Amino acid sequence: MYDGGKIIAGLIIGIGLLLAPFFYNAGTAAKGPDPQLTPKAKEAKQCVTTTSYMRSSHFSLLDEWRNTAVRENERYFRSPTGKIYYKSLQVTCMDCHSNKTKFCDQCHNYMSVAPFCWDCHIVPEEKK
Amino acid sequence: MGVDRREFLKIAGYAALFGLGGKAAIDILAPGQLEAAMEGVPLTEATRWSMVIRMRNCLEKVEKDGCKECISACHRVHNVPDWGNPKHEIKWIWKEAYQNSFPNHPNEFIDEGINDKPFILLCNHCLNPPCVRVCPTKATFKRPDGIVAMDMHRCIGCRFCMAGCPYGSRSFNWGSPRKAPKELNPDFPTNRDFPERSKGVVEKCNFCVELVAKGQLPVCVETCDKIKVHALNFGDLDDPESNVRRLLRKHYSVRRKPALGTEPNIFYII
């Protein structure tokens, strides 16, 4: 191999540069999302449906709500427990979850999703 | 020991009484709510919502004190901003001179006063709406109760509907309402229970679908009734005994540009 020493040195430097970010960030793993419940949400114990469903598929529920409420004018939702809810992100969801930055944004930022709900829907005012 | 016949009948009787009482109690405490939830249908039922505007009542009040209560109430409830620029104006309900509102009623010898009188205009919620036909995403649609509604989630801002509407009832959001001048909209958003719109969508009067679904009147009508002018009348055109049909039977009325065949559902008694 001609110029073996240079090539190997170059390779080591190159791979080192490539891996530098991993070494640089080693041990400082990004914090996992930690959504907080407001006292009101805690008191309610259960959301409009089971917690596990809300955690995994709240967007499907919201999508269905907006379609049925806006397009089919079905504005009430009956939860599995039999309670009746008015289908509204802004009025019903954000009434309990009035802490958007500590509840919604926690996971959305972590997962790098940017739902455009808030382009039109008004975020509740949060006390610092 | 089992239950004898007499005991069984007593238990059955009490159970039936309790069952009836339970349902009745719910009906008294929250009338209509149970049914609404079970059916998942609107609380009010109509097949052709419409409005009859008695312009004499309106103009009388306007001449007295320049009333524009219905307009400000509508804009407050629906978070409609004031841009201070007529080119960016968002129109849900607005005023326009008679001669511009009814260009197909030319009459050289018409009462000279009337040409410049401000008429109340809003979306006509046409029976045959051209805006619905041209919308490529079905963001605008005709509901079974006659209201031409908009699904803002689907609007892509192509503005075909604005070209299609012969009444100028649709407005384009050139900017987010949140960016509207603060000095003209000091406490915007004025209704935190109603969404705003985003930049790049078209909007218009929605005949207060969110209130009608709760069995309430549109906010312009309610406001007009509150100041005892009763110029705006909201009702079902398909019900022969409704308030609007009674008014239309009693008075001669006109609609805007009827020759276009859009069948507007807003009637003017002049």
HADDOCK unambig.tbl for C-alpha pairs under 7 A between the chains (distance, minus, plus):
assign (segid A and resid 70 and name CA) (segid B and resid 151 and name CA) 6.40 0.50 0.50
assign (segid A and resid 73 and name CA) (segid B and resid 41 and name CA) 6.68 0.50 0.50
assign (segid A and resid 73 and name CA) (segid B and resid 42 and name CA) 6.20 0.50 0.50
assign (segid A and resid 74 and name CA) (segid B and resid 40 and name CA) 4.99 0.50 0.50
assign (segid A and resid 74 and name CA) (segid B and resid 41 and name CA) 5.20 0.50 0.50
assign (segid A and resid 74 and name CA) (segid B and resid 42 and name CA) 6.37 0.50 0.50
assign (segid A and resid 75 and name CA) (segid B and resid 40 and name CA) 6.87 0.50 0.50
assign (segid A and resid 76 and name CA) (segid B and resid 37 and name CA) 5.67 0.50 0.50
assign (segid A and resid 76 and name CA) (segid B and resid 40 and name CA) 6.17 0.50 0.50
assign (segid A and resid 77 and name CA) (segid B and resid 37 and name CA) 6.81 0.50 0.50
assign (segid A and resid 78 and name CA) (segid B and resid 37 and name CA) 6.59 0.50 0.50
assign (segid A and resid 84 and name CA) (segid B and resid 37 and name CA) 6.60 0.50 0.50
assign (segid A and resid 90 and name CA) (segid B and resid 193 and name CA) 6.48 0.50 0.50
assign (segid A and resid 91 and name CA) (segid B and resid 193 and name CA) 5.76 0.50 0.50
assign (segid A and resid 119 and name CA) (segid B and resid 198 and name CA) 5.52 0.50 0.50
assign (segid A and resid 120 and name CA) (segid B and resid 195 and name CA) 5.42 0.50 0.50
assign (segid A and resid 120 and name CA) (segid B and resid 196 and name CA) 4.52 0.50 0.50
assign (segid A and resid 120 and name CA) (segid B and resid 197 and name CA) 4.75 0.50 0.50
assign (segid A and resid 120 and name CA) (segid B and resid 198 and name CA) 5.38 0.50 0.50
assign (segid A and resid 121 and name CA) (segid B and resid 195 and name CA) 4.50 0.50 0.50
assign (segid A and resid 121 and name CA) (segid B and resid 196 and name CA) 6.06 0.50 0.50
assign (segid A and resid 122 and name CA) (segid B and resid 192 and name CA) 6.48 0.50 0.50
assign (segid A and resid 122 and name CA) (segid B and resid 195 and name CA) 6.00 0.50 0.50
